[in-house]
Amino acid sequence: MTTFDLFGVGLGPFNLSLAALADGVPGLTCRFAERRARFAWHPGLMIPGATMQTSFLKDMVTPVQPTSRWGFLSYLVAHGRFHDFMAARFDCASRAEFTDYMAWVAHGLESASFGEAIAEVDHDGDAFTIAGASGGRWRSRALSLGVGLVPRIPAFACPGTGCLHAAQWLDRAPSVAARRVVVIGGGQSGAEIVLDLLGRRDPPAHVTWISRRSGFWTLQDGAFIDQFFTPGYIAAWRRQPGPVRQEALNEQKYASDGITQATADAIYRAVYDRRREGRRDVVLRPGREVRAIRAGRRGQVIEARSADGTVECCEADLVVLATGFRSAFPDCLHPLAARFRQQFDGSLALEGNYRAIWDGPRETPLYAMNHGRHSHGIADAQISLAAWRSAVILNDLTGRPLFDIGTDGTDPALVDWPGAAPDPLARDDKNATSAGPPPSRRIVSTAISD
Ligand SMILES: Cc1cc2nc3c(=O)[nH]c(=O)nc-3n(C[C@H](O)[C@H](O)[C@H](O)COP(=O)(O)OP(=O)(O)OC[C@H]3O[C@@H](n4cnc5c(N)ncnc54)[C@H](O)[C@@H]3O)c2cc1C
């Protein structure tokens, strides 16, 4: 049996980035197995008109290897659309076009294989052994888990004919015509489904949008928010103790998990127009936590409570759980479950270089994608730093500085985060005997100590 250098389980954007960068590493033998027959990216939520929340330049490779053949711009050129795309002046690419780009990469890579669900990953003492659901067997020195998150189903919900998770919205394509639809969840998925419902040619009789959040919060945006999605911030984050990280995660919630301004505005305007026309078929209910769904005489009864304790009920023929996704211990890793350190939510505990912490040999690392919300911050679940993470992994795996991952500490970070590596000027200051640091540096130091 061939022993690969790297075997990837799952081929969503995160392992795809790793596979695309690994493609240019001479001598590295890789295989990436995806259970779907073709590349797809959250197909159940590929609602027409949905746009990326991330710049198309933060693609699978460009942030660390702009000369790679697998960048978004190469895709545009290969499809003869570069000039037309640029002339369109999109702020962000559509999710459909970015998915088509990723599919182009995925199906162009020799290391990628489709229709191959991985059932079990074990270890024989020297290497990982990988078993496919349809009988394939492989061995690999290193493993990269990129199987994504799982839909979060609240305890009060029982998905079935009248209730589904947002992830299945387009796959199940439930009939909505003349039905009362309740969407639970005030994030981007909930917003996109509400917008979809408001634009239907076969309109629902009534739409209620319920969110536990105190308002329909839009995504925080801007240059300083984008700093949370930089390698420098991750380095500083890694030096923070657990409680400080938790507080930061709460505070940064809407930097990664809010509704895009465009989607929020489009919903608002659609509701405004309906009200102007005298229609009262949309109810927006933030600040309510759904506690129970029970069967009523004329459909499902959704019981929700607001912060002041008021309980309100509404009826639905169809309930959509736009309740997000959660980390979980990967099913296929169950033979090794006792050997990995897990976080409180079942995700794998990670070292800084994305190695999962376990008792196996260091020569056979297992890297985990999308398990680092606590260890690496909000950027971990986003595409922004996917290429950088892949570069960190490949440098670690090969033991060679294949990619510049910006950790040589020669350039002070634009923002001096608490816990960030001391910048060289500060070091000069400490060691200075006669010549001091530039005056501007002195002023900054004074401000900080104040
Ligand atoms: C609707 C939506 C839109 C988003 N938009 C953005 C955005 O614009 N910008 C941004 O930065 N982030 C965005 N995100 C967040 C993040 O980028 C995505 O969740 C991203 O898909 C995560 O990639 P992944 O590779 O970890 O997981 P996934 O995309 O979930 O891919 C995992 C893959 O693994 C496969 N798999 C699972 N188990 C196995 C197995 N046992 N064997 C083989 N294959 C397996 C699955 O079939 C799947 O293809 C979005 C998330 C959602 C839900």
PDBQT file of the ligand as one rigid body, heavy atoms in Angstrom, charges set to zero:
ROOT
HETATM    1  C1  LIG A 501     -23.777  29.667   3.559  1.00  0.00    +0.000 C 
HETATM    2  C2  LIG A 501     -22.407  30.004   4.044  1.00  0.00    +0.000 A 
HETATM    3  C3  LIG A 501     -21.698  31.031   3.437  1.00  0.00    +0.000 A 
HETATM    4  C4  LIG A 501     -20.411  31.359   3.861  1.00  0.00    +0.000 A 
HETATM    5  N1  LIG A 501     -19.763  32.387   3.262  1.00  0.00    +0.000 NA
HETATM    6  C5  LIG A 501     -18.538  32.725   3.678  1.00  0.00    +0.000 A 
HETATM    7  C6  LIG A 501     -17.843  33.820   3.064  1.00  0.00    +0.000 A 
HETATM    8  O1  LIG A 501     -18.362  34.499   2.175  1.00  0.00    +0.000 OA
HETATM    9  N2  LIG A 501     -16.583  34.103   3.508  1.00  0.00    +0.000 N 
HETATM   10  C7  LIG A 501     -15.995  33.398   4.514  1.00  0.00    +0.000 A 
HETATM   11  O2  LIG A 501     -14.851  33.683   4.871  1.00  0.00    +0.000 OA
HETATM   12  N3  LIG A 501     -16.627  32.369   5.107  1.00  0.00    +0.000 NA
HETATM   13  C8  LIG A 501     -17.880  32.024   4.722  1.00  0.00    +0.000 A 
HETATM   14  N4  LIG A 501     -18.519  30.975   5.337  1.00  0.00    +0.000 N 
HETATM   15  C9  LIG A 501     -17.816  30.265   6.432  1.00  0.00    +0.000 C 
HETATM   16  C10 LIG A 501     -16.757  29.217   5.933  1.00  0.00    +0.000 C 
HETATM   17  O3  LIG A 501     -15.962  29.744   4.937  1.00  0.00    +0.000 OA
HETATM   18  C11 LIG A 501     -17.440  27.984   5.392  1.00  0.00    +0.000 C 
HETATM   19  O4  LIG A 501     -18.228  27.368   6.367  1.00  0.00    +0.000 OA
HETATM   20  C12 LIG A 501     -16.502  26.942   4.757  1.00  0.00    +0.000 C 
HETATM   21  O5  LIG A 501     -17.299  26.152   3.947  1.00  0.00    +0.000 OA
HETATM   22  C13 LIG A 501     -15.740  26.061   5.721  1.00  0.00    +0.000 C 
HETATM   23  O6  LIG A 501     -14.966  25.171   4.951  1.00  0.00    +0.000 OA
HETATM   24  P1  LIG A 501     -14.615  23.677   5.354  1.00  0.00    +0.000 P 
HETATM   25  O7  LIG A 501     -13.717  23.164   4.298  1.00  0.00    +0.000 OA
HETATM   26  O8  LIG A 501     -14.154  23.626   6.761  1.00  0.00    +0.000 OA
HETATM   27  O9  LIG A 501     -16.000  22.897   5.429  1.00  0.00    +0.000 OA
HETATM   28  P2  LIG A 501     -17.120  22.547   4.357  1.00  0.00    +0.000 P 
HETATM   29  O10 LIG A 501     -17.296  23.613   3.366  1.00  0.00    +0.000 OA
HETATM   30  O11 LIG A 501     -18.306  22.152   5.162  1.00  0.00    +0.000 OA
HETATM   31  O12 LIG A 501     -16.548  21.289   3.601  1.00  0.00    +0.000 OA
HETATM   32  C14 LIG A 501     -16.348  20.049   4.232  1.00  0.00    +0.000 C 
HETATM   33  C15 LIG A 501     -16.359  18.983   3.169  1.00  0.00    +0.000 C 
HETATM   34  O13 LIG A 501     -15.995  17.752   3.761  1.00  0.00    +0.000 OA
HETATM   35  C16 LIG A 501     -16.789  16.716   3.182  1.00  0.00    +0.000 C 
HETATM   36  N5  LIG A 501     -16.809  15.592   4.131  1.00  0.00    +0.000 N 
HETATM   37  C17 LIG A 501     -17.355  15.576   5.372  1.00  0.00    +0.000 A 
HETATM   38  N6  LIG A 501     -17.141  14.362   5.939  1.00  0.00    +0.000 NA
HETATM   39  C18 LIG A 501     -16.449  13.636   5.034  1.00  0.00    +0.000 A 
HETATM   40  C19 LIG A 501     -15.942  12.303   5.046  1.00  0.00    +0.000 A 
HETATM   41  N7  LIG A 501     -16.080  11.500   6.111  1.00  0.00    +0.000 N 
HETATM   42  N8  LIG A 501     -15.285  11.860   3.947  1.00  0.00    +0.000 NA
HETATM   43  C20 LIG A 501     -15.113  12.661   2.871  1.00  0.00    +0.000 A 
HETATM   44  N9  LIG A 501     -15.596  13.918   2.807  1.00  0.00    +0.000 NA
HETATM   45  C21 LIG A 501     -16.230  14.393   3.887  1.00  0.00    +0.000 A 
HETATM   46  C22 LIG A 501     -18.140  17.390   2.957  1.00  0.00    +0.000 C 
HETATM   47  O14 LIG A 501     -18.880  16.700   1.980  1.00  0.00    +0.000 OA
HETATM   48  C23 LIG A 501     -17.718  18.791   2.517  1.00  0.00    +0.000 C 
HETATM   49  O15 LIG A 501     -17.597  18.910   1.135  1.00  0.00    +0.000 OA
HETATM   50  C24 LIG A 501     -19.804  30.622   4.942  1.00  0.00    +0.000 A 
HETATM   51  C25 LIG A 501     -20.531  29.618   5.556  1.00  0.00    +0.000 A 
HETATM   52  C26 LIG A 501     -21.814  29.313   5.130  1.00  0.00    +0.000 A 
HETATM   53  C27 LIG A 501     -22.584  28.217   5.851  1.00  0.00    +0.000 C 
ENDROOT
TORSDOF 0
